[in-house]
Amino acid sequence: MSKSKSLKRVRTALENAGLSPDIRETRLARTAADAAQAVGCELDQIVKSIVFRGTESGAAILFLTAGGNRVDAAKAAAVAGEPLGKADAALVRAQTGFAIGGVAPVGHLNPIRAFADPRLSAFGEVWAAAGTPHHVFAIAPDRLVALASAEPADFTA
């Protein structure tokens, strides 16, 4: 297992929530499809952590999206209550403590507003980034939404 501080932070957040996390190394999971293949699940069981920047607040806003879905910019802006722009790597790192490609839905350095794709709730288990581009963890969608303080919302295309 990696010695990554980000990975340790995610493991600690999950353990502090009373979970025994199943964290797996995925090697080359550059896409949601790669990650699904690596852990043997459906594409939509992969949780993509998509971060935007609120153009009025300047804050990072997290959208937890099912692997096969895409965030619709207009719907996401309506849900967030402000126009959204691209979150650069520096904002993502400052807000979450994670690098783009490994943003976990839990274990952030700073609290972040989060929204969850209702599609995720169709499954008994979903897989999300564990703080690195090469690690994922399994969790029940309702636990994920609760731990991420995410509001279920319709923001996908």
C-alpha positions as CSV (number, residue, x, y, z in Angstrom):
1,M,0.0,0.0,0.0
2,S,1.2,3.5,-0.8
3,K,2.7,5.8,1.8
4,S,0.7,8.7,0.4
5,K,-0.4,11.3,3.0
6,S,-3.6,11.8,1.0
7,L,-4.4,8.1,1.1
8,K,-3.8,8.0,4.9
9,R,-6.1,11.0,5.3
10,V,-8.9,9.2,3.5
11,R,-8.4,5.9,5.4
12,T,-8.5,7.9,8.7
13,A,-11.7,9.7,7.7
14,L,-13.4,6.4,6.9
15,E,-12.1,4.7,10.0
16,N,-13.2,7.7,12.1
17,A,-16.7,7.2,10.6
18,G,-16.7,3.6,11.9
19,L,-15.9,1.9,8.6
20,S,-13.3,-0.7,7.8
21,P,-12.3,0.6,4.4
22,D,-11.7,-1.7,1.5
23,I,-9.1,0.3,-0.3
24,R,-7.7,-1.1,-3.5
25,E,-4.8,-0.2,-5.7
26,T,-5.9,0.1,-9.3
27,R,-2.6,0.7,-11.1
28,L,-3.8,2.4,-14.3
29,A,-7.3,3.7,-13.6
30,R,-7.1,6.9,-15.7
31,T,-10.8,6.8,-16.5
32,A,-14.0,5.7,-14.7
33,A,-14.2,2.7,-17.2
34,D,-10.6,1.7,-16.3
35,A,-11.5,1.9,-12.6
36,A,-14.7,-0.2,-13.1
37,Q,-12.7,-2.8,-14.9
38,A,-10.0,-2.9,-12.2
39,V,-12.5,-3.5,-9.4
40,G,-15.0,-5.5,-11.4
41,C,-18.1,-3.3,-11.1
42,E,-20.5,-1.4,-13.4
43,L,-19.3,1.9,-14.8
44,D,-21.9,3.9,-12.8
45,Q,-20.7,2.4,-9.6
46,I,-17.5,4.5,-10.0
47,V,-17.8,7.8,-8.2
48,K,-16.2,10.7,-10.1
49,S,-15.3,13.6,-7.9
50,I,-15.7,16.7,-10.2
51,V,-14.6,20.0,-8.7
52,F,-15.8,23.4,-10.1
53,R,-15.0,26.9,-8.9
54,G,-18.0,29.1,-8.0
55,T,-17.3,32.3,-10.0
56,E,-19.0,34.5,-7.4
57,S,-17.7,32.8,-4.2
58,G,-14.4,31.6,-5.5
59,A,-15.0,28.4,-3.6
60,A,-14.4,24.9,-4.8
61,I,-17.7,22.9,-5.2
62,L,-17.7,19.1,-5.4
63,F,-20.0,17.1,-7.6
64,L,-20.0,13.3,-6.9
65,T,-21.1,11.8,-10.2
66,A,-21.8,8.3,-11.4
67,G,-19.1,7.0,-13.7
68,G,-21.2,7.0,-16.9
69,N,-22.7,10.4,-16.3
70,R,-21.5,13.9,-17.2
71,V,-22.0,17.0,-15.2
72,D,-24.3,19.4,-17.1
73,A,-22.8,22.9,-16.5
74,A,-26.1,24.8,-16.5
75,K,-27.8,22.3,-14.1
76,A,-24.8,22.3,-11.8
77,A,-24.7,26.1,-11.7
78,A,-28.4,26.1,-10.8
79,V,-27.8,23.6,-8.0
80,A,-24.8,25.5,-6.7
81,G,-26.7,28.8,-6.9
82,E,-23.9,30.6,-8.8
83,P,-22.1,30.4,-12.1
84,L,-19.4,27.8,-12.2
85,G,-16.0,27.8,-13.8
86,K,-13.0,25.5,-14.0
87,A,-11.3,24.8,-10.7
88,D,-7.5,24.9,-11.3
89,A,-5.1,22.5,-9.7
90,A,-4.1,25.0,-7.0
91,L,-7.7,25.6,-5.8
92,V,-8.5,21.9,-5.8
93,R,-5.3,21.2,-3.8
94,A,-5.9,24.1,-1.3
95,Q,-9.5,23.2,-0.7
96,T,-9.4,19.4,-0.6
97,G,-5.7,18.5,-0.1
98,F,-5.9,16.2,-3.1
99,A,-4.4,16.4,-6.6
100,I,-6.8,16.4,-9.6
101,G,-7.3,12.8,-10.6
102,G,-7.3,11.5,-7.0
103,V,-9.9,13.8,-5.3
104,A,-11.6,11.7,-2.7
105,P,-15.2,12.6,-1.5
106,V,-14.0,12.4,2.1
107,G,-10.8,13.5,4.1
108,H,-10.7,17.0,2.7
109,L,-8.3,19.5,4.4
110,N,-11.2,22.1,4.4
111,P,-14.9,21.7,4.3
112,I,-16.4,21.7,0.8
113,R,-19.9,22.1,-0.5
114,A,-20.9,18.8,-2.2
115,F,-23.7,17.5,-4.3
116,A,-24.3,13.8,-5.2
117,D,-25.7,12.3,-8.4
118,P,-28.9,10.3,-7.4
119,R,-27.8,7.6,-9.9
120,L,-25.3,6.4,-7.3
121,S,-28.1,5.4,-4.9
122,A,-29.1,2.6,-7.4
123,F,-26.3,0.5,-6.1
124,G,-25.5,-1.3,-2.9
125,E,-21.9,-0.3,-3.2
126,V,-19.9,2.3,-5.1
127,W,-16.2,3.0,-5.5
128,A,-14.6,6.4,-5.1
129,A,-11.1,7.8,-5.3
130,A,-9.1,7.2,-2.1
131,G,-6.9,10.3,-2.4
132,T,-4.6,9.2,-5.2
133,P,-5.2,8.4,-8.9
134,H,-4.3,4.8,-8.2
135,H,-6.5,3.9,-5.2
136,V,-10.2,3.5,-4.7
137,F,-12.5,2.5,-1.8
138,A,-15.9,0.8,-1.6
139,I,-18.7,2.3,0.3
140,A,-22.5,2.2,0.4
141,P,-23.9,5.2,-1.4
142,D,-26.0,6.5,1.5
143,R,-22.9,6.4,3.8
144,L,-20.9,8.2,1.1
145,V,-23.5,11.0,0.8
146,A,-23.6,11.4,4.6
147,L,-19.8,11.4,5.1
148,A,-19.3,13.9,2.2
149,S,-22.2,16.0,3.5
150,A,-23.4,15.9,-0.1
151,E,-26.8,17.0,-1.1
152,P,-28.5,14.7,-3.7
153,A,-29.3,16.8,-6.8
154,D,-30.0,16.6,-10.5
155,F,-27.0,18.0,-12.2
156,T,-26.1,15.5,-14.9
157,A,-26.6,15.7,-18.7
